[in-house]
């Protein structure tokens, strides 16, 4: 009597890799919302990939010709973060159906990899100075979303394509506060992981990986002041007025400058260069501790190459002046969720295909449309009689245009 053919087909490495890539994309929230279309624009040198940013210039109101120097700036991705998930299983498991194997192994592994990417991208919040919301208050109103959108409007950010990524608390508070106002999308969008709805052309998403920022000790016994005029072309401030022993600033702290009209530093429209009438919000680059009464603060604002009060890269109404006060957001030493409102061009994600080891069971799959790549390899441990498999991705993240993002404090 002839034996019936087996109903299951051995799962190949390519099948696993394709399934894992699909699951990786499905489980990303932040990773699917940022720019990933740079594969034809990059110049690759090792793990460093450079992106040339647009040249900025101002028009001259004069009859006679005025020639502008061409000064171009680059944004560098370091694509060197390798993350993997590995597990052990029996050879029999490879005879399961794709659905069974995916549910048991691939989906949990891809979820872990996707979370790693989302955490890396959401950690870029500390590159962003623009802020809205009230520290300590979970956002739940249309007005709070509007405040963040105004920041993007003032920075000449494109209106189409803007998204919000909210913490679980903010997600459900906003869902309750704005119930009945969301514009519905097609069914396939509604079932996208973390998608809440659309308000005023702003797509709302939830991600449990939204980061919490803990502020520095910047008020106890401190009246911080700028003690010398900032130098054009540098993102640096010399400050004093701190306690000799107890003060510090944390990377990601946000402050404004000034206590009166002569000392206020306002943000400017990046196209016209005119003041927005809103105080410039600046993020601290590195954690620094007071030395005597002084702290030397490196600042981060990706809207241009250092402080610029004139020219095509103008980003402040005046160079931060001597004697201007530093006014920090939030209560010192307090953690606050950092929800993000942004245009996809604010942040970038690059994954590169990884080299395949010679002579191993495995596969590498790259989807150019998704701009994602994943590798799967398997080996057999004869001593322990175990099959070991691993999934790897190699990626880099970077802030591209920080002025196209706003932190919504919770």
N, C-alpha and C positions, 0 to 999 in steps of 0.2 A: 504494500500500500504506500502510495506517495505521501510524503510529508508536506504539510501546508507551509507555504513561505511565511517567514516572520513578518509581522505587521509593522514593526518599527525598523527604521533605517538608522544606521550608525551616524551619529551627529558629527559632522566634520568641523575642523577649526574655523573654516570660512562661515559656516552657519552660525557658530557661536559668536564670532566677531561681528557679523552683521546684526545679529539679535542684540548684542551688547551695545553696539553703536546706536541702534534705535532706542533702546532703553535709556542710554545715557542722555540722549536728546530729550526724551519724554520726561525724565526726572529733573531736568534743569528748569529753574525759574529765571534767575538773573542771567545765566549763561546764554539763554535764547533771546534776551532782550537787548544785548549790547552789540556793538559792531563787530562782525567777523568776516568782513569782505575785503581784507587787505592782501590776500594771497598774491595778487599781481602787482602790488605796489611796494612790496618789501624788498630791501636789499639785505640778504642774509650773510652774516659773517659769524660762523660758529653758532652760538645760541643767542647772539644779539641781532635784533632786527630793527632797522631804522625806518621811520616814516617821516617824509618831508611834509611839514605843515605849510598851509597857504601863506604866501607873502602878503604883508599888510603895508599899506602906504596911504598917505593923505594927499588930497588935492591942494594945489597952490593957487590962491586967489591973486593972480598977477599976470600981466601981459608977457613979461619976460620969462623964458624957460628956466625952470628949477629942476635939476636932475636929482632923483632920489637914489641913494645907494641901495643895492639889492642885498638885503641881509635875510638869510633863510634860517629857520630853526627846525630841528628834528626832534621827534619823540622816539625813544628807544624802548623796545620790548626786550625783556630778558626771558627767553623761552627755555627755562631750565627747571621748571617744577615737574618732577616725575612722581606720579602717585599710582598706586596699584592696589589691587585686592587679590588675594590668593586663597585657595581652599583645597582640601583633600577630599577624594571621593573614590568610589570603586569603578572599575571598568564597566560594570553592568549599568551604571548610571548613564553612560553614553548611548545606551540602547533605548532610553526613554524617548518619548516624543519631544519635539522642540518646546511645546508649551509646558510640559512637565519640568524639563530641565531649566527652562527660562524662569519659571516661577520659583523653583527651589534654589537656584544658584545665581543665574545671570541678573535677574531683576534686583536682588539685594546688593549685589556687587556694583551694578551700574548706579544705583541710588547713592551708594557711598562715594563713588567717584564724582557724581554730579554735585553732591553736597560740598565736596572739596573745592570744586570750581566756583560754586556760588559763594562760599565763604571768602575765597580770595577776591572775588569781584566786589562783594559788599564791604570788604575791609578797605576798599579804596575811598570810603566816605571821608577819611581824614585828609584826602587831597582837596576836599571841597570846602570853601569858605562860605559860600552863599547858604543862608539858613533861614528857615521859617518855622513857625510853631512856637509853643511855649515849653521850655524844658520842664519836665515833670507832669505834663498834661497830655494824655493820649489823644491824638488828633481824631476828630469825629465829625467835622463840619465842612461844608462846601467852602466857607470863607478861608479855612486853613489851607485847603488845596489851592485856592485862588491866590493866597499870599505867596506860595511857592511858585505858582505859574507866573506871577508878576515878576519875580526875580529872573526867571528865564526870559520873559518878554524884554526886560530891561537889558539883558545881555544879547539881544537879537538872536535868540535861539529859534530855529524853525518850529512852527506850531505843530505840524503834522508829525505823528509818530511818537509823541511824548508818552512816557509810561511812569507809573508809580509802583514801587516795591515796598510793601508795608510789613511790619511785624505782625504776628498773629493777633496781638491785642489791638493794634491800630486797624487791622483788617476787619475784625468783627465789630469794633466800635464804629468804623466808617460804614460798614454794611448796615448797621442799625440806624445810624444817623441819617443816611441817605437812601434808605429803602424806598423803592418805588421810583427813583430818579435815574437809575442806571439804564443806559441804552444797551439793548441786547444785541449780541452778535450771532453769527451762525453757530449751529450746534457744535461743530468741531472745535470752535474757539471757546465755547462755554465749558467744554470738558478739558481744556488745557489746564495742566496742573497749576493751582494757585490763582487762576483767573477769577476776578470778582465781578467786573463789569466795566462800563465806560461812562465817565462823567466829563462833560465839556471837552470831549475829544481826548481825554486822558485815560488810557487803559490801566486798570488797577489790578495788581497782583499781590499775593501773599507769599512770603518766604520766611520760614522759621529761622533762617540763618542771618537775618538782619542783625547787625552788630550793635553792641551797647558801648558807648563812649564814657569813660570815667574821667571827669575833669581834674585838672591840676589843683594845687593849693595856691590860689592866686588872689585871695582876699584877706586872709588872716594877717593882721599887722602889716598890710601892704597897701601902698598907693602908687601903683606902677605908672611910670611916665617915660616917654621917649626922651633921651638925654642928648641927642644930636640929630640933625636933619639926616634923613635916609639918603643913601647914595643912589642916583639913577642907575638902573641896570642891575641892581642887586636886590635879592629878596632877604633883607637882613635889617634888624633893628637893634640898636644899643639902648637898653632901658635901665632905669634905676628906680628907687623908691620901694624896693622889696625888703622883707625881713632878712636879717643876716643868716638865719638858720632854718626857717620853716617853709619857705616858698619854693614852688616849682611850677613849670608849665608842661603839659603833656602834648605829644604829637596828636593833632586833631582838635585841640582847643581852638575855639573861635572867638575873635575879639574885633571890636571897632575902635576907632581912634578919634579922640577929641572931646573937649568939654565945653567949647564955645565956638563961635563962628570962625575965629582965626585959626583954630586947631582942627576942625572937623576935616576928615578925609572921606570924600564921597566916591561911590562907584561911578563909572561913566559908560555911556552907550558905546560899544566897540566900533560902530560904524561912523557915527557923527563925532564922537569924542566929547559930547556934551555931558555935563553932570546929570545924574538921574535924580539928585536930591535925596538919595538914600545912602546912608553911611556904608562905606566899603567894609565887607566882612572878610576877615583874613584867617586862614588856618595855620596853626603852628606846625612846622615840619618835624622837629625833633624834641624829645623830652630834655628839658634843661632845668638845672637847680641853681638857686641863687648863690652867688659868691659875693660875700659882703652884702651890699644893697643892690647889686647889679645882676642882670641876666641878659646874656646875648642871645637873641631870638632869631632863628632862621624861619622864614615864613614860606608858605606855599600857596601860589596862585597860578594856575596853569594858563591864565588868559594872555600872558605875554612874558617877555624876557626881563624879569625884574621890574622894580618900580619905574613907571613911565608916566610922566605928567604931560608929555607932548608927543607928537608924531603919530605914525600909523599904529604903533603898539601901545598907545596911551591906555592906561588902565586905572588911573586914579586922578582925582581933581587937583591934587597937589602932592608933592613929595611929603611923606609923613614928617611933620615939623617937630622941632625941639620943644619939649614941654607938653606935648599932647598926651592925654591920659589913655591907658589901655583899659577897655571895658569888656570883660569876658562874659560869654553866655553861660548861664546855669550856675548852680551852687557848687562851690568847690568840693572836690572829692566825692562826687555823686555820679552814678552811672545813668545814662540816658539812651534809650533806643534811637538809632539813626536811620529812620526811613529815608528813602531816596525818591526824588522826582527828577526825571532826566530825559534827555533825548538820547537815542541809541549811540550817537557819535561821541557822547561824553566819555564812554569807556570802551575798551577793546579787549577781545579775547582771541588768542592765536593758539591753535594746537598744531603740532608738527608730526608727520609720520615717523614712528620710531623704527630703527634698524631691526631687522629680524636676525636672531641668532642662527648660526649655521647648523643644519642637520637636526632640527627639532620639529616636533609636531606643533604647528601653529599657523597663524594668519594675521595679516594686517589689513584693515579696511579703512578707507578714507572716503568720506562723502563730501565732494566739493561744494555742493549746494548748501549743506549744513556747516561747511568749514570745520568739520570735526574728524579726528582720526583716532583709532583705537587698535591695540595689538593684543592678541591672545597667544599664549604659549603653554604647552603641557609637557611634563616629564614624568618618568616613572622611577620611583625609589624602590629598587629591588630589595634592599635590606628590610625596609618596613612594609613592603608589598602595598604601596600606596601610589595612587595617581595624584599629582599636584598640578594645578592649573592656576594661571594668573592673568589678569587683565591690567594693562598699563595705558596711561595717557601721558603725554608730554605737552605742557601748556605754559603760557605766559599771559599775564593781565597787565593793563596799564590804563591810567587816566589819559585820555587824548585831548579833550576840550573840557576842562573843569568848569568853565563858565556856562556849559550846557547842562549843569546838574545843580540841584539844590537839596540840602539836607532838611528833612522835616522832623524836628526833634519831638520825642515822645516823653 
